[in-house]
Amino acid sequence: MTKEDVFKVEDMACNACVNTITKTLSNNENISNISCNLESKDVSVTYDEEKVDVEEIISALDNIGFSATIKKKP
């Protein structure tokens, strides 16, 4: 089942950061869409929740030097 979550990535500061995040997450075939908003420092990720979990996404970002937290839905 496809799920979308939004992650706060406070240390995403420039277009190179956006490109690095997008490239890294797109390497996972179970992630179908990545959208980065540099101004709000949000990264929206659509993924197959049966094959990828939130911690795996956070860990992938951490491995490339970005600390991420999942944003709580209102």
C-alpha distances in whole Angstrom, upper triangle without the diagonal:
4,7,10,13,17,19,23,25,28,30,28,32,32,31,31,29,26,26,26,23,21,23,22,18,18,19,16,14,11,12,12,14,17,19,22,25,28,30,27,26,23,20,17,14,10,8,5,6,6,9,10,12,14,17,16,16,19,21,21,22,25,26,27,29,27,26,23,22,19,20,20,19,22
4,7,10,14,16,20,22,25,27,25,28,29,27,28,25,23,23,23,20,18,20,19,15,15,17,14,13,9,9,9,10,13,15,18,21,24,26,24,23,19,16,13,10,7,5,5,6,8,10,10,11,13,16,15,14,17,20,19,20,23,24,25,26,24,24,21,20,17,18,18,17,20
4,7,10,13,17,19,22,24,23,26,27,26,26,24,21,22,22,19,17,20,19,15,15,18,15,14,11,10,10,10,12,14,16,19,22,23,21,20,16,14,10,8,6,5,6,6,9,11,10,10,10,14,14,13,15,18,17,18,21,22,23,24,22,21,18,16,13,14,14,13,16
4,7,10,14,16,19,21,20,23,23,22,23,21,18,20,20,16,15,18,17,14,14,17,15,15,12,10,10,9,9,11,13,15,18,20,17,16,13,10,7,5,4,6,9,9,13,13,11,11,10,14,14,12,14,17,16,16,19,21,21,22,19,19,15,14,11,11,12,11,14
4,7,10,13,16,18,17,20,21,21,22,19,17,19,19,15,15,18,17,13,15,18,16,17,14,11,12,11,10,11,12,14,16,18,15,14,10,8,6,6,7,8,11,10,14,15,12,10,8,12,13,10,11,15,15,14,17,19,19,20,17,16,12,10,7,8,9,9,12
4,7,10,13,15,14,17,18,18,20,17,14,17,17,13,14,17,16,13,15,18,17,18,16,13,14,12,10,9,9,10,13,14,11,10,6,6,4,6,9,11,14,14,18,18,14,13,10,13,14,11,11,15,15,13,16,18,18,18,15,13,10,9,6,6,8,9,12
4,6,9,12,11,15,17,17,18,14,13,16,15,12,13,16,15,12,15,18,17,19,17,14,15,13,11,10,9,10,12,13,11,8,6,5,6,8,11,13,16,15,19,18,15,13,9,11,12,9,8,12,12,10,12,15,15,15,11,10,6,5,4,5,9,11,14
4,6,9,9,12,15,16,17,13,13,16,16,12,14,17,16,15,18,20,19,22,20,17,19,16,13,12,10,10,10,11,8,6,5,6,9,11,15,17,20,19,22,22,18,16,12,14,15,12,10,13,14,11,12,16,15,14,10,8,5,5,6,6,10,12,15
4,6,6,9,12,13,14,10,10,14,13,10,13,15,14,14,17,19,19,22,21,18,19,17,13,12,9,10,9,11,9,5,6,7,10,12,16,18,21,20,24,23,19,17,14,14,15,12,10,12,12,9,10,13,12,10,7,6,5,7,9,10,14,16,18
4,6,8,11,14,14,11,12,15,15,13,15,18,17,17,20,22,22,25,24,21,23,20,17,15,12,11,9,10,9,6,8,10,14,16,20,21,25,24,27,26,22,21,17,17,18,15,13,15,15,12,12,15,14,11,8,7,7,9,12,12,15,18,20
4,6,9,12,12,9,11,14,12,11,15,17,16,16,19,21,22,25,25,22,23,21,17,16,13,12,10,11,11,8,10,12,15,17,21,23,26,26,29,27,23,22,19,18,19,16,13,15,15,11,11,13,11,9,6,7,9,11,14,15,19,21,23
4,6,9,9,6,7,10,10,9,12,14,14,14,17,19,20,23,23,20,21,18,14,13,9,9,7,9,10,6,9,9,13,15,19,21,24,24,28,26,22,21,18,19,18,15,14,15,14,11,12,14,11,10,7,9,10,12,15,15,19,21,23
4,7,8,6,8,11,11,11,14,16,16,17,19,21,23,26,26,23,24,21,17,15,11,10,7,9,10,8,11,12,16,18,22,24,28,28,31,30,26,25,22,22,22,19,17,19,18,14,15,17,14,12,10,12,13,16,18,18,22,24,26
4,5,5,7,9,10,11,13,14,16,17,18,21,23,25,26,22,23,20,16,14,11,10,7,9,12,10,13,13,17,19,22,24,28,29,32,30,27,26,24,24,23,20,19,21,19,15,17,18,15,14,12,15,16,19,20,21,24,26,28
4,5,5,6,9,10,10,12,14,15,16,18,21,23,24,21,21,18,14,12,10,10,8,11,13,11,13,13,16,17,20,23,26,28,31,29,26,26,24,24,23,20,20,21,18,16,18,19,15,15,14,17,17,20,21,22,25,26,28
4,5,5,6,9,10,10,12,14,15,17,19,22,23,20,21,18,15,14,12,13,11,14,16,13,15,14,17,18,21,23,26,28,30,28,25,25,23,24,22,19,19,19,17,14,16,16,12,13,12,16,17,20,22,23,26,28,30
4,5,5,6,8,10,11,12,14,16,18,21,21,18,19,17,13,12,10,11,9,12,14,10,12,11,15,16,19,21,24,25,28,26,22,22,20,20,19,16,15,16,14,11,13,13,10,10,9,12,13,16,18,19,23,25,27
4,6,5,6,8,10,11,12,14,16,19,19,16,16,14,10,9,6,8,7,11,12,10,10,9,12,13,16,18,22,23,26,24,21,21,19,20,18,15,15,17,14,11,14,15,12,12,11,14,13,16,17,18,22,23,25
4,6,5,6,8,10,10,12,15,17,19,16,16,14,11,10,9,12,11,15,16,13,14,12,14,14,17,18,22,24,26,24,21,22,20,21,19,16,17,17,14,12,15,15,12,13,13,16,16,19,20,21,25,26,28
4,6,5,6,9,10,11,14,16,18,15,16,15,12,12,11,13,13,16,17,14,14,12,15,14,17,18,21,23,25,22,19,20,19,19,17,14,14,14,11,9,12,11,8,10,10,13,14,17,19,21,24,26,29
4,6,5,6,8,10,12,15,15,12,14,12,9,10,8,11,11,15,15,12,11,9,11,11,14,15,18,19,22,20,16,17,15,15,14,11,11,12,9,7,10,11,8,10,8,11,11,14,15,17,21,22,25
4,6,5,6,9,10,13,14,10,11,9,6,8,8,11,12,16,16,13,12,9,10,10,12,13,17,18,21,19,16,17,16,17,15,12,13,14,11,10,14,14,11,14,12,15,14,16,17,18,22,22,26
4,6,5,6,9,12,14,11,12,11,9,11,11,15,15,19,20,17,16,13,14,13,14,15,18,20,22,19,17,18,18,18,15,13,15,15,11,11,14,13,11,14,13,16,16,19,19,21,25,26,29
4,6,5,8,11,12,10,13,12,10,13,13,16,16,20,20,17,16,13,14,12,14,14,16,18,20,17,14,16,15,15,12,10,12,11,7,8,11,10,8,11,11,14,14,17,17,20,23,25,28
4,5,6,9,9,7,9,9,7,10,11,15,16,20,19,16,14,10,11,9,10,10,13,14,17,14,11,13,12,13,10,8,10,11,7,8,12,11,10,13,12,14,13,15,15,18,21,22,25
4,5,7,9,6,7,8,7,11,12,16,18,21,21,18,16,13,12,10,11,10,13,15,17,14,13,15,15,16,13,11,14,14,11,12,15,15,14,17,16,18,16,19,18,20,23,24,27
4,6,9,8,10,11,11,14,16,20,21,24,24,21,19,16,16,13,13,12,14,16,17,14,13,15,16,16,13,11,14,14,10,12,15,14,13,16,16,19,18,20,20,23,25,26,30
4,5,6,8,10,11,15,16,20,22,25,24,21,19,15,15,11,11,9,10,13,13,10,9,12,13,14,10,9,13,13,10,12,15,14,14,18,17,18,17,19,18,21,23,24,28
4,5,7,10,12,16,18,22,24,27,26,24,21,17,16,12,11,9,9,12,13,10,10,13,15,16,13,12,16,16,13,16,19,18,18,21,21,22,20,22,21,23,25,25,29
4,6,9,11,15,18,21,24,27,25,23,20,16,14,11,9,6,6,8,9,7,7,10,12,14,11,11,15,15,13,15,18,18,19,22,20,21,19,20,18,20,22,22,26
4,6,8,11,14,17,20,23,21,19,16,13,11,7,6,4,7,9,11,9,8,10,11,14,11,9,13,14,12,13,17,17,17,20,18,19,17,17,16,18,20,20,24
4,7,10,14,17,20,23,22,20,17,13,11,8,6,6,8,11,13,12,11,13,14,17,15,13,16,18,15,16,20,20,20,22,20,21,19,20,18,19,21,21,24
4,7,10,13,16,19,18,17,14,10,8,6,5,7,10,13,16,15,13,15,14,17,15,13,15,18,15,15,19,20,19,21,19,20,17,18,16,17,19,19,22
4,7,10,13,16,15,13,10,7,6,5,7,9,13,15,18,16,14,15,14,16,15,11,13,16,13,13,16,17,16,18,15,17,14,15,14,15,18,18,21
4,7,10,12,12,11,8,6,5,7,9,12,16,17,21,20,17,17,16,18,17,14,15,18,16,14,18,19,17,18,16,17,14,15,14,14,17,17,20
4,6,9,9,7,6,4,6,9,12,15,19,20,23,22,19,19,16,18,18,14,14,17,15,13,16,18,16,16,13,14,13,14,14,14,17,17,20
4,6,6,6,5,6,8,12,15,18,22,22,26,25,22,21,19,21,21,17,17,20,18,15,18,20,18,18,15,15,14,15,15,14,17,17,19
4,6,5,7,8,11,14,18,21,24,25,29,27,24,23,21,22,22,18,17,20,19,15,18,20,17,16,13,15,14,15,16,15,19,20,21
4,6,8,11,13,17,20,23,27,27,31,30,27,26,23,24,24,21,20,23,22,18,20,23,20,19,16,17,15,16,17,16,19,19,20
4,5,9,11,15,18,21,25,25,28,28,25,23,20,21,22,19,18,21,20,17,19,22,20,18,15,15,13,13,14,12,15,16,17
4,7,10,13,17,19,23,23,26,26,22,21,17,19,19,16,14,17,17,13,15,18,16,15,11,11,10,11,12,11,15,16,18
4,6,10,13,16,19,19,23,23,19,18,15,16,17,14,13,16,16,13,15,18,16,16,12,12,9,10,9,9,12,13,15
4,6,10,13,16,17,20,19,16,15,13,14,14,11,11,14,13,11,14,16,15,15,11,12,9,10,9,10,13,14,17
4,7,10,14,14,18,17,14,14,12,15,15,11,12,15,14,13,16,18,17,18,15,15,12,12,10,10,13,12,16
4,6,10,11,14,14,11,11,10,13,12,9,11,14,12,12,15,17,17,18,15,15,12,12,10,12,14,14,17
4,7,9,12,12,10,11,11,14,13,11,14,16,15,15,18,20,19,21,19,19,16,15,13,14,16,15,18
4,6,9,8,7,8,9,13,11,10,13,15,14,15,18,19,19,21,19,19,16,16,14,16,17,17,20
4,5,6,6,8,11,13,12,12,15,16,16,17,20,21,22,24,22,22,19,19,16,18,19,19,22
4,5,5,6,8,11,11,11,14,15,15,17,19,20,22,24,22,21,18,17,14,17,17,17,20
4,6,8,11,13,12,13,16,17,17,20,22,22,24,26,24,24,21,20,18,20,20,20,24
4,7,10,12,10,11,15,15,14,17,19,19,21,23,22,22,20,20,18,20,21,22,25
4,7,8,6,8,11,11,11,14,16,16,18,20,19,18,16,16,14,17,18,19,23
4,6,5,7,9,10,11,13,14,16,18,19,17,16,14,13,11,14,15,17,20
4,5,5,6,9,10,11,12,14,16,17,15,13,10,9,8,11,12,14,18
4,5,5,6,9,10,10,12,14,15,13,12,10,9,9,13,15,17,20
4,5,5,6,9,10,10,13,14,13,13,11,12,12,15,17,19,23
4,5,5,6,9,10,11,13,11,11,9,10,10,13,16,17,21
4,5,5,6,9,10,11,9,7,6,7,8,12,14,17,20
4,5,5,6,9,10,9,9,9,10,12,16,18,21,24
4,5,5,7,9,9,10,10,12,13,17,20,22,25
4,5,5,7,5,7,7,10,12,15,18,20,24
4,5,5,5,5,7,10,13,16,19,22,25
4,6,7,9,11,14,16,20,23,25,29
4,6,9,11,15,17,20,23,26,29
4,7,10,13,16,19,22,25,28
4,6,10,13,15,19,21,24
4,7,10,13,16,19,22
4,7,9,13,15,18
4,6,9,12,15
4,6,9,12
4,6,9
4,6
4
